[in-house]
């Protein structure tokens, strides 16, 4: 898994680097660098990647939504530039399979961890900026964030799926909603939980996560998708 | 005061604009726009100016302090990009005398208000960016922030002057430090306070501000300056 295939990564993310080292550092987690000598890791890249992302999204909103006030734009931006959306983009770019992490992280689910994936996206943004400059990385960011930006503008981003599910289901009267922990696996410090949401005694969706809360949110998210399909 | 002399402003800030409207909007406070028809004001500019400033300082720290970790750099940056330093730069650029504000704001000390001046600096950064692009504004920012950046790197930025003064004075034993409110002026909603710091029954510095806290901090700041001169 830790074979770092530059060409495959470049094809997947759609960017060809002049300096491969920048790509490599972007996708090297500190845990890997701690175990391998002389490997730079991506923590400092996150620092600048975050600022680049912030500016590109800010400028886009500023130029395209002239009727919106500073307060509205700030609120919209906070829905766009957040761990959740970075994680989603990281998953689409398959960063989880590319990132170099330690064996220990690997064994405890590091490749799926939200924070590791989200941080890698910020670091990758930095890598692209350092290799190709602001205009190039701006296109990269806006390409990948466009759907999320549109959702944020249209107020379609849901932060709390459990509350949203309850609101949707209770539009037509009272229903009972129960979240049932069906199983868990893994050692205590890296336990994965599996939850099913049961609506009026019928299974309605399931989800997993590294905390009970995350598993319930994911179950509610799936239930909302099912509900949407039913209502279409 | 509200005569907006583009040439004088350009000479003072050292930037000549292609599009004068950008400069004008940068230095127009919302209170002015509320009273004059069809005047754009600088609130949306602050939104993007803040992101530009953040990126320029972040990149500078990233490139020049390779030995520092993400955590250290984040802490240093928070000392640099803050209302206090924006205010200091705004004062050097005399933005208080240039900014267009309403008569009401004018009468209640708006031209000296920390938040109005600090916001105008962010807006001016946006105006320069929109007129001249990233590289130009980067030079402008780094030129004006260089001293503050150096101070932050050397851990020379004092956030709490009262505590600092106490530490300095008590190095050689106990002393009594008293802050005395000497007078105040102006209407209740815009009252200005004047405070003197008294060390072992001797006047040691004075300061003013729009809250008692601010006046005390400024008195302590002056006392520290006096102390420094005495010790040189």
Interface residues (C-beta under 8 A of the other chain):
Chain A: X43 X44 X46 X47 X48 X50 X51 X52 X54 X55 X58 X59 X61 X62 X66 X69 X70 X73 X74 X134
Chain B: X43 X44 X46 X47 X48 X50 X51 X52 X54 X55 X58 X59 X62 X66 X69 X70 X73 X74 X134
